[in-house]
């Protein structure tokens, strides 16, 4: 029997596995803030208005998943602290965040406070899908396939 979405074990689905890692409210917001230049625990806690008890395990999980990397720093006269940077894997989440920004600005009331812009010309950035052959792919021409053997 050929593989179909109905025959794919849900726990092996990349959407299922990604949502289990990034699907809580805080994880993507932490990635957004680190992308936006907030790298220190106190900066993140303050901006997100999140408790230390919630932020600490989320940061640890993102580090364990290879999305963030932790680097120690020390202000003169202060104890050593950590700051967080996006890894290559974390940078690859940028199109997902861009798609959420784009969709939210169009479909969620009150979502106009953020936009992504091209640093070269400051024009807004929009997410577009394309296939490996270089064709633009409108949503109506997209289908979900399950590779043979999955």
Beta strands, then each sheet from edge to edge (+ up, - down):
strand 1: 68-74
strand 2: 80-86
sheet 1: 1+ 2-
end
